[in-house]
Amino acid sequence: MKKTLIQIAIALLAVGLLFGGLLWWLNSKESTETDKDCVYLSELNEDELWELFEKKIEDKLGPP
């Protein structure tokens, strides 16, 4: 019984470490979001739309 509880505790610890590591890895990536990623496109004027469009292209293809 005691051996089973220790095995369960070790398994839960391993799962917790894997989950924590995954969260850390996902959170440590450099953010490419801009302040315009969370607005409606209809709220942007033409210049802001082109700026956002060019930034998205650079993010996908790299700088010119």
LUMNU-13189 format. One line per 8 residues: number of its first residue (from 0); for each residue x, y, z of N, C-alpha, C. Coordinates in nm, 3 decimals, decimal comma, padded with zeros to 5 digits. Example, Ala and Ser with C-alpha at 12.3 -4.5 7.8 and 13.67 -1.06 7.14 Angstrom:
# LUMNU-13189
0> 01,319/-00,569/00,780/01,230/-00,450/00,780/01,320/-00,330/00,780 ~ 01,285/-00,225/00,708/01,367/-00,106/00,714/01,290/00,003/00,787
//
This chain:
# LUMNU-13189
0> 00,082/-00,120/00,000/00,000/00,000/00,000/00,086/00,126/00,000 ~ 00,189/00,126/00,086/00,277/00,242/00,094/00,355/00,259/-00,036 ~ 00,396/00,147/-00,095/00,470/00,153/-00,221/00,383/00,211/-00,333 ~ 00,256/00,174/-00,335/00,163/00,225/-00,435/00,144/00,376/-00,419 ~ 00,130/00,423/-00,295/00,114/00,566/-00,271/00,237/00,644/-00,316 ~ 00,355/00,588/-00,292/00,479/00,654/-00,336/00,485/00,659/-00,488 ~ 00,445/00,551/-00,554/00,444/00,550/-00,701/00,345/00,652/-00,757 ~ 00,229/00,663/-00,693/00,130/00,761/-00,737/00,183/00,902/-00,717
8> 00,247/00,927/-00,603/00,303/01,059/-00,575/00,412/01,095/-00,676 ~ 00,496/00,999/-00,710/00,603/01,023/-00,808/00,543/01,050/-00,945 ~ 00,439/00,975/-00,982/00,374/00,996/-01,112/00,309/01,134/-01,118 ~ 00,242/01,176/-01,011/00,180/01,309/-01,008/00,286/01,419/-01,014 ~ 00,397/01,399/-00,946/00,506/01,496/-00,951/00,563/01,506/-01,092 ~ 00,580/01,392/-01,159/00,633/01,393/-01,295/00,537/01,464/-01,391 ~ 00,409/01,437/-01,378/00,310/01,503/-01,463/00,309/01,653/-01,436 ~ 00,318/01,691/-01,309/00,323/01,833/-01,274/00,445/01,901/-01,331
16> 00,560/01,834/-01,324/00,682/01,892/-01,381/00,673/01,906/-01,533 ~ 00,616/01,806/-01,598/00,600/01,814/-01,744/00,505/01,927/-01,782 ~ 00,394/01,938/-01,710/00,297/02,043/-01,739/00,357/02,181/-01,710 ~ 00,427/02,194/-01,598/00,493/02,321/-01,565/00,599/02,357/-01,668 ~ 00,674/02,258/-01,713/00,775/02,282/-01,816/00,714/02,325/-01,947 ~ 00,602/02,265/-01,983/00,532/02,303/-02,105/00,483/02,447/-02,096 ~ 00,423/02,483/-01,982/00,377/02,621/-01,965/00,494/02,719/-01,970 ~ 00,604/02,684/-01,906/00,722/02,772/-01,907/00,774/02,789/-02,049
24> 00,781/02,679/-02,125/00,833/02,683/-02,262/00,742/02,769/-02,350 ~ 00,611/02,752/-02,336/00,518/02,831/-02,416/00,524/02,979/-02,379 ~ 00,545/03,009/-02,253/00,547/03,147/-02,207/00,681/03,215/-02,236 ~ 00,787/03,138/-02,257/00,919/03,197/-02,276/00,946/03,239/-02,420 ~ 00,860/03,201/-02,513/00,881/03,241/-02,652/00,865/03,391/-02,666 ~ 00,945/03,449/-02,754/00,939/03,593/-02,775/00,805/03,629/-02,839 ~ 00,739/03,725/-02,780/00,607/03,764/-02,829/00,620/03,848/-02,955 ~ 00,540/03,815/-03,056/00,540/03,892/-03,180/00,412/03,973/-03,194
32> 00,334/03,978/-03,086/00,208/04,051/-03,093/00,234/04,201/-03,096 ~ 00,148/04,270/-03,167/00,152/04,415/-03,168/00,031/04,467/-03,093 ~ 00,027/04,595/-03,070/-00,088/04,651/-03,001/-00,214/04,650/-03,088 ~ -00,199/04,620/-03,217/-00,313/04,619/-03,307/-00,366/04,478/-03,331 ~ -00,312/04,377/-03,262/-00,359/04,241/-03,282/-00,497/04,217/-03,220 ~ -00,541/04,305/-03,131/-00,665/04,282/-03,059/-00,769/04,389/-03,089 ~ -00,768/04,444/-03,209/-00,869/04,542/-03,247/-00,940/04,492/-03,372 ~ -01,058/04,547/-03,394/-01,130/04,515/-03,516/-01,066/04,588/-03,633
40> -01,054/04,519/-03,745/-00,994/04,582/-03,862/-01,074/04,703/-03,908 ~ -01,203/04,702/-03,883/-01,286/04,816/-03,924/-01,253/04,942/-03,845 ~ -01,185/04,928/-03,730/-01,148/05,045/-03,650/-01,018/05,110/-03,697 ~ -00,947/05,045/-03,789/-00,818/05,097/-03,835/-00,837/05,182/-03,959 ~ -00,752/05,286/-03,972/-00,755/05,363/-04,095/-00,664/05,295/-04,198 ~ -00,658/05,350/-04,317/-00,584/05,284/-04,425/-00,435/05,270/-04,394 ~ -00,374/05,373/-04,337/-00,231/05,366/-04,304/-00,203/05,259/-04,199 ~ -00,289/05,250/-04,100/-00,270/05,149/-03,996/-00,289/05,008/-04,051
48> -00,383/04,993/-04,145/-00,402/04,863/-04,209/-00,278/04,821/-04,287 ~ -00,220/04,913/-04,364/-00,100/04,880/-04,441/00,017/04,848/-04,348 ~ 00,029/04,923/-04,238/00,136/04,898/-04,141/00,122/04,757/-04,081 ~ -00,001/04,721/-04,044/-00,026/04,589/-03,989/00,000/04,481/-04,093 ~ -00,044/04,503/-04,216/-00,023/04,409/-04,324/00,126/04,386/-04,350 ~ 00,204/04,494/-04,355/00,349/04,482/-04,377/00,417/04,410/-04,262 ~ 00,374/04,436/-04,139/00,433/04,368/-04,023/00,406/04,219/-04,028 ~ 00,284/04,181/-04,066/00,250/04,039/-04,075/00,332/03,970/-04,183
56> 00,355/04,038/-04,295/00,438/03,980/-04,401/00,581/03,962/-04,353 ~ 00,635/04,063/-04,283/00,771/04,052/-04,230/00,782/03,939/-04,128 ~ 00,678/03,921/-04,046/00,679/03,812/-03,949/00,684/03,676/-04,019 ~ 00,614/03,665/-04,131/00,610/03,537/-04,203/00,734/03,514/-04,289 ~ 00,780/03,618/-04,359/00,889/03,601/-04,455/01,024/03,650/-04,406 ~ 01,026/03,730/-04,302/01,150/03,791/-04,256/01,163/03,930/-04,314 ~ 01,258/04,008/-04,260/01,274/04,146/-04,309/01,321/04,149/-04,454 ~ 01,292/04,260/-04,524/01,329/04,268/-04,667/01,479/04,274/-04,688
//
